[in-house]
Amino acid sequence: MSTHSSLPIGVFDSGIGGLSILQALQQQLPHETFVYFSDSGFAPYGERSDAFITERSLYISEGLQSQHQIKALVVACNTATTVAIHALRARWQTMPIIGVEPAIKPALASTTSGHIAVLATARTLASPKYQNLVSQLQGSALVRHVACNGLAKAIEQQDTQAIEALSALYIAQALARTEQQPAVDTLVLGCTHYPLVLPLLQKHAPASVQWLDSASAVAKQTEAKLQALDLLAPPTQQGHTWLQTSGDSDLLHAIAKRCLPQRQTA
């Protein structure tokens, strides 16, 4: 077992959205210690320039490494992944770095109508990384792209009224029927904030619609990379989670308490 195996895993997002990824990581890796950084003071990233997002991502990674000596980094943010993952991997060439991408592949595998919709920020949908992913996987299937402007910000601000209104608007766009196309039967949550309000989103869609996000896949990929490098925590280690933020610490802890009920946090 590596001497670094007991070190923590760093996880960061533009805000609270990455808690949906952290929850899956905790379930998949119960013996690991995590340090979660929410950059809520600068959220949402979707409204920022590429240079700003890259600078913040590198700054956060430097802080996590210098303060906690992390053994791996999970970029629990779709926008930061599309913009900054290459810069992060160039900076930390010996550290496993895991990003997030929309669950298009499993959605295409599970759709019966051959028509899926991806809900994401306009920034993610316009990125070459996302467009390349779709072109590689799409085949003969139909993929509808729904830019959910303002939804991540509303979730970040815990603005229930705005979340409700935007959820109704964007789900209607995602499921809109046309005579020429089969019905959309699978919705992909392409922003880590969206799973946090899944019940509100589901209110506006038929029960038959499938909902997919990337959390489980990210957790499994993280486990596989740690295992390959002999970095999995010893089974005797009690997992712990530390929470840090550039924004409202009380709000982060309150939301984390709801999302992460089975893990001690500090």
N, C-alpha and C positions, 0 to 999 in steps of 0.2 A: 504494500500500500504506500502511495506517495506521501512524503512528508508534508505536502501541501493539501492533502485531502480534507483536513479539518477546517480549512479556510472557508470564508463565506462566499456566496454567489451574489454579485451585484445585479440589480434589476432597476431599470429606470424608464420613465415615461414622461411625456410633456405634462402630465397631471395625474389624476386618479385613475385613469382608464387602465393602466397597467396592473391594477389590483386584480383584474380578471385573469391576467396571465399569472400573477403571483399565486392566486388561489390554486390554479392547476399545477403549478410548480410544487407547492406545498403538498398537494395530494400525491403527486408522482414521486416526490423526493422527501419523504417525511423526516429523514435524519439530517437534512441539509440546513445550514444557517443562511439566511438571506438578509441583504441590506437593500431596502427599496427606497429609491429617491424619486420623489414627485416634483417635477419642475413647474409647479402650479403658478409660481410667481411670474412665469414667462409664457404661460399657456394662453391660447392654443398655438401649437407649432404650425398649424395649417395656414396661419396668417403671416408667418415669418418668412424671411428670405432663406435660400439654401445656405448662404454663408453664415447666417445667424444660427440656424439649426445645427450645422456642422460644428460651429464654435461652441455652442452650449453642450452638445453631445460629448465633445472632447473634454471640455471643462468638467463635466459631471463624471466622466470615466476617470479622469485624473484624481478627482476628489475621492471617489470610491476606492481607488487603488492606494492612494497615499494614506487614507484614514483607516482602511479595513483590510488591505492586502488581499483583495478579492482574487479568487482562482478562475473565475469565469464571469462573463458579462452577458446579460439578456437585455436586448433593446426591445422593451415591451411597448413599442409605439410604431404604428405603421408608417407615419410620416418620417420619423427619425430613421427608420430602417431604409426607406427608399432614398433618403437624401444623404445620410451620414455613415452608413454601414461600411462603405469602402474606406473612408477616412479612419474609422475606428479600428478596422482590421490592419490598416497600414501602421497605425500608432502602436497597437498591441499585437505584434506578430506572433507571439508565443502563447497568447491567451485565447481560449475558445470564446468566440463571440457569436451569439445566436440572435437572429433578427426575427421579425414577424412579417408574414405576407398573407394576404387574404386566402381563405380556404377554397380556392377555385377548383383545385384538383379533386378533393372529395365531393364537392358540390356537383361537378360534372359526372362523377362516378355514380352518384345517388339519384340524380334527377330522372324522372320517368317521362316528362314532357320534352326534355331536351332544351329547356329554356330556364336559365337562372338569372338572378339579379344580384349585383354587388352594391352594397351600401358602404360608402367610404367618403373621405374628404375629397374635395376637388383636387387637392394637391397630390394625393395618392393616385387618383384615377388618371391624372395627366402625366405621371412620372414614366419615364422610359422603362424602368424596372417593372412596373405593373403592366404596361402595355406589352412588353416582351413576354411576361408570364402568360397573359391571356392568349397571345398569338401562338405560343408553344403548345398550349393545352386545349384550346377551344375546339379544334376539329370542326365537325359539322354542327355543333351545338350553338345555341344563341346565348349571348351574354349581354345583359342590360346593365348599364352603368348609371348609378344614381348618386349624384354629388349632394351630400347631406350638409349643406352649408349651415353653420350655426349650431348644429346638434351637439357636437363635442363640447363646444363652449357652454351651452345650456346645461349639459350634464356636469361639467366642471363647476359651474356656479350653483348647481342644485336648484335650478329654476324649473320647478315642476310644470308650471303653466306653459312655458316655452317648449319644454320637452314633449309635452302632450300634443301641442299644436304641430310641431315639426315632425313628430313621429307619424301623425295622421297624414301629413302632406307627403312625406317621402315614401311611406309604405304604399300610399295610393299611386304614386308615380312608379314604384317598383312593380306593382301588380296590375297596372293598367292593361286592359285587353285590347288587342287589335285583331281585325279579321284575318290578316295575313300570317299571324304568328300564333303558336300554341301558348297556353297559359304558363306564366312563371310559377313553378312549384317549389323552388328552393331559393332562399335568401341567404346571402353571405354577409356577415357582419365584418366589414373590412376596416374597422377602427376599434381599438381595444376599449374605448369608452362605451361602445354600444351595448355589449353584453350586460353592463351594469343596469341598463333600463330595459332588458329584454321583455319583462311582463307588460310594460307600456307599449312596446312595439307590437307584441303579439295581439294586443287588443284590436288592432286594426287590420288583421289578416285572418283568413280562414284557418281553422284548426289543422287542415291538411297540409299547410305549408311547412316545409322543413327549414330549420334555422341552423346555420353552421358558423362557427368561429374558429380561430386558430389556436386557442389556449392549450388544448390537449396535445396538439401536434408539436407546439413549442416545448412543452414540458417533456415529451418523449424524446425530442431531438436533443434537448439539454442533457437528459440522462444518458443518451447514447454517446454524446461527445465526452462527457465526464468519464464514463466507463472505458472508452477507448484510450483515454489518457491516464487511466488509473487514478482518477481524482474524486471518485465517489466518497462521500463521508462514511466513516466507519459505522456499522449498524448499532453500535453502542452509544453513538452521539445523539443527544437530544436536540432536535431542530429548534431554532429560534429565529425570530424575524425582527429586524430593526427598521424603523420608519424615519425617513428624513424628507424634508421639503424646503423649497425656496418660497413657499406660500404659507397658508394658514395651517399650522401644525395640529391645532385642536380639531379642525375639520377633517384633515387626513386621518387622524386616529379614530374619529367617530365613524367615518365611512369604512375604514378598515375593520373596525369592530363588527360591522354588519357583514362585510364580505369574507372575513377571515375568522370565523368564530372558533375554529378548532386549534388555533396556533397562538401561543403567547407572543405578544408584540410589545415593543418599547420604543 
